[in-house]
């Protein structure tokens, strides 16, 4: 849902399911920063606001139902 090095252009609201925000450190260990569950928002907030490439990943860890708003629509 978000790959390392891409700008976070979407903000997710989780109706059902679960998303994981994670990153990989220098020794290639994977560290989960946040687990987002139903009725919460998730994005790589630093990338979403700064428009800089993300140092994080986002993945769905189970079948999920999401509402999505793009950065451009968020500004309106």
C-alpha positions as CSV (number, residue, x, y, z in Angstrom):
1,X,0.0,0.0,0.0
2,X,3.1,2.2,0.5
3,X,6.6,1.3,-0.6
4,X,9.8,2.6,0.7
5,X,11.0,5.6,-1.3
6,X,7.7,6.7,-2.6
7,X,5.7,9.7,-1.4
8,X,2.7,8.9,0.7
9,X,-0.1,10.2,-1.4
10,X,-3.0,8.5,0.3
11,X,-4.6,8.7,3.8
12,X,-6.4,5.5,4.8
13,X,-9.4,5.1,7.1
14,X,-9.9,1.5,8.2
15,X,-13.5,0.4,8.2
16,X,-12.6,-3.2,8.7
17,X,-9.2,-5.0,9.0
18,X,-5.8,-4.0,10.0
19,X,-2.8,-2.2,8.5
20,X,0.8,-2.2,9.6
21,X,3.3,0.7,9.3
22,X,6.9,-0.6,9.4
23,X,10.5,0.2,8.4
24,X,13.8,-1.6,7.9
25,X,16.8,-0.5,9.8
26,X,20.5,-0.6,8.8
27,X,21.0,-4.3,9.6
28,X,17.8,-5.1,7.6
29,X,15.7,-5.9,10.7
30,X,12.0,-5.1,10.2
31,X,10.5,-3.0,12.9
32,X,6.7,-2.4,13.2
33,X,6.1,1.2,14.1
34,X,2.3,1.1,14.4
35,X,-0.6,-1.3,13.9
36,X,-3.8,0.4,12.9
37,X,-7.2,-1.2,13.5
38,X,-10.8,-0.5,12.7
39,X,-12.0,3.1,12.9
40,X,-8.6,4.7,12.7
41,X,-6.6,6.6,10.1
42,X,-3.1,5.6,8.8
43,X,-0.5,7.1,6.5
44,X,3.2,7.7,6.7
45,X,2.5,11.2,8.1
46,X,6.0,12.7,7.6
47,X,6.0,11.8,4.0
48,X,2.3,12.8,3.5
49,X,2.9,16.3,4.9
50,X,6.4,17.0,3.7
51,X,5.9,15.4,0.2
52,X,9.3,13.7,0.7
53,X,9.9,10.0,-0.1
54,X,8.8,7.7,2.7
55,X,11.3,5.7,4.8
56,X,8.4,3.4,5.8
57,X,6.1,0.8,4.3
58,X,2.4,0.2,4.8
59,X,0.8,-3.2,4.3
60,X,-2.6,-4.8,5.0
61,X,-2.1,-7.7,7.4
62,X,-5.6,-9.1,6.7
63,X,-8.4,-8.5,4.3
64,X,-9.4,-4.9,4.9
65,X,-12.1,-2.4,3.9
66,X,-10.6,1.0,3.5
67,X,-11.7,4.5,2.7
68,X,-9.0,6.4,0.9
69,X,-8.4,10.1,0.3
70,X,-5.5,11.4,-1.8
71,X,-3.3,14.2,-0.7
72,X,-4.8,16.5,-3.4
73,X,-8.4,15.8,-2.2
74,X,-7.3,16.3,1.4
75,X,-6.2,19.8,0.6
76,X,-9.6,20.8,-0.8
